[in-house]
Amino acid sequence: MSAERIYIYKRYERFWHWSQAFLIIIMMISGFEVHGSYTLLGFKKAVQLHTLAAWSLLVLWAFTIFWQFTTGEWRQYLPSLKNVMAMVHYYTIGIFTNAPHPFRKTVVQKHNPLQRLAYLALLAFISPLIWGSGLLYLFYGNWNELGLAGYLSLEMVAIAHTVGAFMITAFFFIHVYLTTTGHTVFAHIKAMITGWEEADEHHA
Amino acid sequence: MNTHVRRLFAWLLFAAAATASAVEAPATPTLAAAVKATTSKSTTDHSQLDALKGPFKSGPEVTKACLSCHNMAGHQVMKSIHWTWEATNPTTGKKLGKKWAANNFCGSPLSNEARCTSCHAGYGWTDKNYDFSKQENVDCLACHDTTGTYKKFGTDAGHPLYADRDFEPMEGPPGKKLFKAPDLTRIAQHVGQPGRANCGACHFNGGGGDAVKHGDLDSSLKNPPRELDVHMAKDGANMACSDCHTFNAHQPSGSRYAATAKDKHGFDLPKDDHNRATCESCHGFKPHQESKINNHTDKVACQTCHIPEFARGGVATKMFWDWSTAGKMDADGKPLFIKDDHGHLKYSAAKGDFKYGENVRPEYKWYNGVVHQVTITDKIDDSKLLELNRVEGSAADPNARIWPFKVMRGKQPYDIENKTLVVNHVFGDDDTSLWKNYDYAKSIKAGMDYAGLPYSGKFGFIETQMNWFITHMVAPKEKAVPCAECHTRAADGRLAALTDIYLPGRDRNAWVDLFGGLAIAGSIGAGLIHGLVRVITRRRKENGQ
């Protein structure tokens, strides 16, 4: 019995995903060191690494936004409330009773409805919070020239940035766990590496 | 961390550093060493001048000879704080200077002139009726001797010895020692620009001995290693004091009564006022390659990071002086002097108890340019510790920066009824001075009578502290204070006492950390539990089939 295979993640998309994953992990580790949660590299190196990773990620995002719009892939992030309840039902009950996955990935629809909502929340809320506060933090020395000094305090900006950091870290762990919910534990990760998604032969 | 990850980190850091240095070129000041040649560039060889043939028998004779050519010099010096020992605090308008400002060392030069004025830029200030208008009493040689042999004698009111003398120092080893008189004629013929040792003869010995007062100025700076002072080291910039404390018509730049808290002018160019007594005068506003470090300069003085410790040259500085215990006698009824294991006097019958410090980490305070200096005539509050020169400032003050200080602590006499500090007559070969008679009742009365200040006759001792700016002994950049010594949650972080500013790495919002931590733990826990239930239900099913 041969499985049905579809080419779902293109080469750039996979490069983007894994380099972004790497940079975000670097930023989580160095960021919480800057926050004072532990000592690993030392404060100075942690700040330097965090800053470098931030600039790298901004460059990566510039290319990725361009890619999303030129390929039309941005539509993958449009939310839809349809079938959200079916997804919730699957994750809370179906997955334990070996019920079939209610969503079938296709090239034009690679995110299930719950994923779409989660990524939209990430893009629309967590990401502006982190980037906004992060860039203000980075350009603290230019607040006077930017006319911001009267409206902001370092404490405000730092705390907003920390809130964002906790959110993205929580998201990261949930995201990693959910990759194990494919038809095999590593099926999703394999797809993100090779680009090819194997449809679950059992339910195909 | 495995080696691959480590190598990757290293590569990333290297890339960061390379990018940063490519963006902003480092600003390095022109090293004065390049300018200073070993041979004199002076257009005058003083040893050839008729006026300096001599022989000279006294300091004032030399001065007259100097003034026969340098006919404005005397008038210039006589306007300077080195001559008047008076200053007006530019921010508070209060009259200060050695004559008025209180300290917790020996106190006031009044009634102790002959000893204290051994550091006056003049001759013969023996009492309060000194004539400040006689220009032949200006001491040119103290600053302009280049032979290193000129020395004002400790007890002769600013004069050097004119004949060899047998003398027994009060706190030295018992017995008389021969002190040689300097050769004034030779010295007069070898005058030049002041070097480190000239200024140091007084400023390294403030408080009556090497390193006593400042903490960042002592004899180790005459010829310091680079590690100790990157500016004054011969293998550093080999600078003299006056390269920063620039003189204009014999008026020195820089003042500890109102040190420039935040230089807003920057580079001192030839068109400017020739005041270089700030780091920014030579280094500008953006001296670092990394902008994150430059961003600190609005709130942190350069000295705070670049002088990691003071008294680093091997000479201990006094940190504590308790006058209240003075006067103890030994079994033979002789004044008691006790030295510690390092040979430092820890008890003196004349002065009380001392504590010393070497390689001392400074204390850090906000400072906005305003110093509230107590004078010997001010009413004081004796219900609490008296801060003799409170420095003003806070995190919210745009003119304030975090500065390093040596905080000198001690106990000193005061008038318990009039609530003023007192003039203590410590020095003098008479029947009232403390160092001859060991009796405060007599010495304070004599001091106050002499100064013409009201005194109730009742004295006590008050705990005082004094802030001494730490601005010298600048270490090479690789020895600057590492970021993590301030940006740390550790209780002994350098800025632990400054709680009115948000310091990344130290400060956080406890609620954000609590709920954020719960969110992360929750997301990990939810995955673990969900996964576990999946494993269990699958097993059951497999077993069931």
Interface residues (C-beta under 8 A of the other chain):
Chain A: I26 V34 H35 G36 T39 L41 G42 F43 K44 K45 V47 Q48 L49 T51 L52 A53 Y91 I95 F96 T97 N98 Y140 G141 S153 L154 E155 A158 I159 T162 V163 A165 F166 M167 T169 A170 F171 F173 I174 V176 Y177 L178 T180 T181
Chain B: F9 L12 L13 A15 A16 A17 T19 E290 S291 K292 N294 N295 D298 P482 C483 A484 H487 T488 R489 I501 Y502 P504 G505 R506 D507 R508 N509 V512 D513 F515 G516 G517 A519 I520 G522 S523 I524 A526 G527 H530 G531 V533 R534 T537 R538 K541
